[in-house]
Amino acid sequence: MAKKAARLAAMTQYVNHHGVFHIADLMREFDISRSTALRSVAELQAQGLPITSELGANGGYRVASDQMLPPTQFTLSQVKALYLALWHATQLNQPFQASRETLMRQLADLLVLPQQQNLLELQALTSTTTDSLVVPESVNPELITLQTMLELALQDHVMSFTYQLGEPNTSETRHVAVTKFYQVSGHWFLDAYDFDRSDTRTFRVSAIVEPLAMPIADYANGQASDFAIPATPQQALPNVTLTLTGRSLQKYYRFHLPQLQIINKSATRLVVGTILVLDDAVGLREFAEWVLYLGDDIHLDGPSELISIMQAKLDNLT
């Protein structure tokens, strides 16, 4: 029984990490039979893990996003650690404010009164506000906008928004590729490539309204697979790019090279790139071997030196 419980716990981590998987993946990963793998999936579904099946030649299973996760257990020490981390995130003006406050209440409700008093004492030791266990609800438009943009960026780095300028009632629509968000003196800023200005820009998140996802095709002449964020003077463009889908995407998440940078990302497609040193024979060979490991569901755009090495390796197999 303990072995089965451990396998199901490990399997939960595996499917959550990969998102999309096949029964054959579970058989290989956990060294189990097909019938055991099918029963395990059914048990995970019964426990509340949002696994759905997909039909078709490339069908399999998918863990649905934005749904309830399976239940877990915490020690008292872990509850204290989580609560204080959430509490200080609130004081530091971090995003996901409403979800954070709800989670803080749920954690506090797990405890009996003496334990809740301990949390209050911890707050008193680490914070200047000790009126209650949960920060009073307040609406911060900047954090709501930031959360929306973060959710969009997790799906696709390209988006549009209305940017309010310094003059009253003056604004512009901007189309950007997100680079990063950062906080200065309690306020949030966005660094992004501005397609309308053909340059990198910094935006105040508090001045952004109505952020929306933007199809890559709008700013890549309809060729989404060729999309790349233009280079800045400090950042050269990759000389090799890979577009991954299907099983190749799964293999990428199992093992990928550290020098790769993400160019574009969605739930079912990933574009990555890097700069290969063309006179580095060892580096080219290792990269070629890794690309061949990824399988068929890829589109490669790279130098002829890399293509030649891959072709030679394939010829040696025949």
C-alpha positions as CSV (number, residue, x, y, z in Angstrom):
1,M,0.0,0.0,0.0
2,A,2.8,2.4,0.9
3,K,4.6,1.6,-2.4
4,K,1.4,2.4,-4.3
5,A,0.8,5.6,-2.5
6,A,4.4,6.7,-3.2
7,R,3.9,5.8,-6.9
8,L,0.7,7.8,-7.1
9,A,2.4,10.8,-5.4
10,A,5.3,10.7,-7.8
11,M,2.9,10.2,-10.7
12,T,1.0,13.3,-9.6
13,Q,4.2,15.4,-9.8
14,Y,5.0,13.9,-13.2
15,V,1.7,14.6,-14.9
16,N,1.5,18.1,-13.3
17,H,5.0,18.9,-14.6
18,H,4.5,17.6,-18.1
19,G,0.8,18.7,-18.6
20,V,0.4,16.4,-21.6
21,F,1.3,12.7,-21.5
22,H,0.5,9.2,-22.8
23,I,0.0,5.9,-21.1
24,A,3.3,4.7,-22.7
25,D,5.1,7.6,-20.9
26,L,3.8,6.4,-17.5
27,M,4.7,2.8,-18.3
28,R,8.3,3.8,-19.2
29,E,8.8,6.3,-16.4
30,F,7.4,4.1,-13.6
31,D,8.2,0.7,-15.0
32,I,4.6,-0.5,-14.8
33,S,2.2,-2.4,-17.1
34,R,-0.4,-0.7,-19.3
35,S,-3.3,-1.9,-17.0
36,T,-1.5,-0.5,-13.9
37,A,-0.9,2.8,-15.7
38,L,-4.6,3.0,-16.7
39,R,-5.8,2.2,-13.2
40,S,-3.4,4.8,-11.8
41,V,-4.7,7.5,-14.1
42,A,-8.3,6.6,-13.0
43,E,-7.2,6.9,-9.3
44,L,-5.6,10.3,-9.9
45,Q,-8.9,11.4,-11.5
46,A,-10.9,10.1,-8.6
47,Q,-8.6,12.1,-6.2
48,G,-9.6,15.3,-8.0
49,L,-6.6,15.7,-10.4
50,P,-8.2,17.4,-13.5
51,I,-6.9,14.9,-16.1
52,T,-8.8,14.8,-19.4
53,S,-8.4,12.4,-22.3
54,E,-7.8,13.4,-25.9
55,L,-8.9,11.4,-28.9
56,G,-7.1,11.0,-32.2
57,A,-3.8,9.6,-33.6
58,N,-1.8,11.9,-31.3
59,G,-4.2,11.7,-28.4
60,G,-3.3,11.1,-24.8
61,Y,-4.0,12.8,-21.6
62,R,-3.9,16.4,-20.5
63,V,-3.9,18.1,-17.1
64,A,-6.4,20.9,-17.3
65,S,-5.1,24.3,-16.2
66,D,-6.8,26.8,-13.9
67,Q,-8.8,24.1,-12.0
68,M,-8.7,22.7,-8.5
69,L,-5.5,20.8,-7.6
70,P,-5.6,17.6,-5.6
71,P,-5.6,18.0,-1.8
72,T,-2.4,18.1,0.1
73,Q,-1.3,18.2,3.8
74,F,0.8,20.7,5.6
75,T,2.6,20.6,8.9
76,L,2.1,23.5,11.4
77,S,5.5,24.8,10.6
78,Q,4.7,24.8,6.8
79,V,1.5,26.7,7.4
80,K,3.4,29.3,9.4
81,A,6.0,29.6,6.6
82,L,3.3,29.9,3.9
83,Y,1.2,32.4,5.8
84,L,4.2,34.7,6.6
85,A,5.4,34.6,3.0
86,L,1.9,35.6,1.8
87,W,1.7,38.3,4.4
88,H,5.0,39.9,3.4
89,A,4.1,39.6,-0.3
90,T,1.1,41.7,0.5
91,Q,3.2,44.3,2.3
92,L,5.6,44.4,-0.7
93,N,2.8,45.2,-3.2
94,Q,3.0,41.9,-5.1
95,P,0.4,40.7,-7.7
96,F,-2.4,38.1,-7.2
97,Q,-3.7,40.1,-4.3
98,A,-7.2,38.6,-4.1
99,S,-6.0,35.0,-4.4
100,R,-3.3,35.6,-1.8
101,E,-5.8,37.0,0.7
102,T,-8.2,34.1,0.1
103,L,-5.4,31.7,0.6
104,M,-4.3,33.4,3.9
105,R,-7.8,33.0,5.2
106,Q,-7.9,29.4,4.2
107,L,-4.6,28.8,6.0
108,A,-5.8,30.6,9.1
109,D,-9.0,28.5,9.2
110,L,-7.0,25.3,9.3
111,L,-5.7,26.3,12.8
112,V,-7.4,26.3,16.2
113,L,-7.5,29.6,18.2
114,P,-4.2,29.2,20.1
115,Q,-2.4,28.5,16.8
116,Q,-4.0,31.5,15.2
117,Q,-2.7,33.6,18.1
118,N,0.8,32.3,17.3
119,L,0.4,33.6,13.8
120,L,-0.6,36.9,15.1
121,E,2.5,37.0,17.3
122,L,4.7,36.1,14.3
123,Q,3.2,39.0,12.4
124,A,3.9,41.3,15.4
125,L,7.5,40.2,15.4
126,T,8.0,40.8,11.6
127,S,5.6,43.6,10.7
128,T,4.2,46.9,11.9
129,T,0.5,46.0,11.2
130,T,-1.1,43.5,13.7
131,D,-4.7,44.4,13.8
132,S,-5.9,41.1,12.2
133,L,-4.7,37.9,10.7
134,V,-5.6,39.0,7.2
135,V,-4.9,42.3,5.5
136,P,-8.2,44.2,4.9
137,E,-9.4,43.9,1.4
138,S,-8.5,46.8,-0.9
139,V,-8.5,47.2,-4.6
140,N,-5.2,48.1,-6.1
141,P,-5.7,48.8,-9.9
142,E,-1.9,48.5,-10.6
143,L,-1.8,44.9,-9.1
144,I,-4.9,43.9,-11.0
145,T,-3.4,45.0,-14.3
146,L,-0.1,43.4,-13.4
147,Q,-1.8,40.1,-12.6
148,T,-3.7,40.2,-15.9
149,M,-0.5,40.9,-17.9
150,L,1.4,38.1,-16.1
151,E,-1.3,35.6,-17.0
152,L,-1.2,36.8,-20.6
153,A,2.6,36.5,-20.7
154,L,2.5,32.9,-19.4
155,Q,0.5,32.1,-22.5
156,D,2.2,34.4,-25.0
157,H,4.8,37.2,-24.6
158,V,3.1,39.3,-27.3
159,M,0.2,41.6,-26.2
160,S,-1.4,45.0,-26.7
161,F,-2.6,47.6,-24.3
162,T,-3.7,51.2,-23.9
163,Y,-1.0,53.4,-22.4
164,Q,-2.0,56.6,-20.6
165,L,0.3,59.5,-21.3
166,G,1.2,62.3,-19.0
167,E,-1.4,64.8,-20.3
168,P,-5.0,64.3,-19.1
169,N,-7.2,62.1,-21.3
170,T,-4.3,61.3,-23.6
171,S,-3.5,57.7,-24.4
172,E,-2.0,55.4,-27.1
173,T,-2.4,51.8,-28.1
174,R,0.9,49.9,-27.9
175,H,1.8,46.4,-29.3
176,V,4.7,44.8,-27.4
177,A,6.7,41.7,-26.8
178,V,7.2,41.4,-23.0
179,T,10.8,41.1,-21.7
180,K,10.4,41.4,-17.9
181,F,8.4,43.0,-15.1
182,Y,10.2,44.6,-12.1
183,Q,9.5,46.7,-9.0
184,V,11.1,50.0,-8.0
185,S,10.1,51.9,-4.9
186,G,6.9,50.0,-4.6
187,H,5.8,50.5,-8.2
188,W,5.8,48.1,-11.1
189,F,7.4,48.6,-14.5
190,L,7.5,46.6,-17.8
191,D,10.4,46.3,-20.1
192,A,9.3,45.3,-23.6
193,Y,10.0,45.6,-27.3
194,D,7.5,48.1,-28.7
195,F,6.5,47.1,-32.3
196,D,5.0,50.6,-32.9
197,R,8.2,52.4,-32.1
198,S,10.6,49.6,-33.3
199,D,12.6,49.9,-30.1
200,T,12.8,48.6,-26.5
201,R,10.7,50.7,-24.0
202,T,9.9,50.9,-20.3
203,F,6.3,51.3,-19.3
204,R,4.7,52.1,-16.0
205,V,2.2,49.3,-15.2
206,S,0.0,51.9,-13.3
207,A,-0.5,53.7,-16.7
208,I,-1.5,50.5,-18.6
209,V,-5.2,49.7,-19.1
210,E,-7.0,47.0,-21.1
211,P,-4.1,44.5,-21.7
212,L,-5.0,42.0,-24.4
213,A,-3.4,39.0,-26.0
214,M,-2.3,39.8,-29.6
215,P,-1.9,37.2,-32.3
216,I,1.8,36.9,-33.4
217,A,0.6,36.9,-37.0
218,D,-0.4,40.5,-36.6
219,Y,3.3,41.5,-36.3
220,A,5.0,38.7,-38.1
221,N,3.4,39.0,-41.6
222,G,1.3,35.9,-40.9
223,Q,4.3,33.7,-40.3
224,A,4.0,32.8,-36.6
225,S,6.8,30.3,-36.7
226,D,9.3,32.9,-38.0
227,F,8.4,35.4,-35.2
228,A,11.4,36.7,-33.2
229,I,11.8,39.6,-30.9
230,P,14.1,42.0,-32.7
231,A,17.6,42.3,-31.2
232,T,18.7,45.2,-29.1
233,P,22.3,46.5,-29.1
234,Q,23.0,44.4,-26.0
235,Q,21.3,41.2,-27.3
236,A,22.2,39.4,-30.6
237,L,19.6,37.4,-32.4
238,P,19.9,33.6,-32.1
239,N,21.4,31.9,-35.2
240,V,19.4,28.7,-34.5
241,T,15.7,28.5,-33.6
242,L,13.5,25.5,-32.8
243,T,9.7,25.4,-32.9
244,L,8.5,22.5,-30.7
245,T,5.0,20.9,-30.5
246,G,3.6,17.5,-29.5
247,R,5.9,14.9,-28.2
248,S,9.0,17.0,-29.0
249,L,7.7,19.6,-26.5
250,Q,7.3,16.9,-23.9
251,K,10.9,15.8,-24.4
252,Y,12.1,19.3,-24.2
253,Y,10.6,19.7,-20.7
254,R,12.3,16.5,-19.7
255,F,15.7,17.6,-20.8
256,H,16.8,20.9,-22.4
257,L,20.1,22.7,-22.7
258,P,20.7,25.7,-20.4
259,Q,21.8,28.1,-23.1
260,L,18.4,28.1,-24.8
261,Q,16.2,31.2,-24.5
262,I,12.5,31.2,-24.9
263,I,11.4,33.4,-27.9
264,N,7.7,32.5,-27.8
265,K,5.5,30.3,-25.7
266,S,2.0,29.0,-25.6
267,A,0.2,26.0,-24.1
268,T,0.9,23.7,-27.1
269,R,3.9,25.4,-28.8
270,L,7.3,26.6,-27.8
271,V,9.9,28.6,-29.8
272,V,13.4,28.6,-28.4
273,G,16.7,29.8,-29.8
274,T,20.4,30.2,-29.0
275,I,23.7,31.4,-30.5
276,L,25.9,28.5,-31.7
277,V,29.6,29.0,-32.2
278,L,30.1,27.6,-35.6
279,D,33.8,26.7,-35.2
280,D,33.1,24.8,-32.0
281,A,32.9,21.2,-33.4
282,V,32.2,19.7,-30.0
283,G,29.4,22.1,-29.2
284,L,27.8,21.7,-32.6
285,R,27.9,17.9,-32.3
286,E,26.3,17.9,-28.8
287,F,23.6,20.3,-30.0
288,A,22.9,18.1,-33.0
289,E,22.5,15.1,-30.9
290,W,20.1,16.9,-28.6
291,V,17.9,18.1,-31.5
292,L,17.7,14.5,-32.9
293,Y,16.7,13.3,-29.4
294,L,13.6,15.7,-29.6
295,G,12.1,13.6,-32.4
296,D,9.8,14.6,-35.3
297,D,7.5,17.4,-33.9
298,I,10.0,20.2,-34.5
299,H,10.8,22.9,-37.0
300,L,14.5,23.8,-37.1
301,D,16.0,26.9,-38.6
302,G,19.8,26.9,-38.2
303,P,23.2,27.1,-39.9
304,S,24.2,24.7,-42.6
305,E,27.1,23.4,-40.4
306,L,24.5,22.1,-37.9
307,I,22.3,20.6,-40.6
308,S,25.3,18.8,-42.1
309,I,26.2,17.2,-38.7
310,M,22.6,16.0,-38.2
311,Q,22.4,14.6,-41.7
312,A,25.7,12.7,-41.2
313,K,24.4,11.2,-37.9
314,L,21.2,10.1,-39.6
315,D,23.2,8.6,-42.5
316,N,25.3,6.5,-40.1
317,L,22.1,5.0,-38.8
318,T,21.1,3.6,-42.2
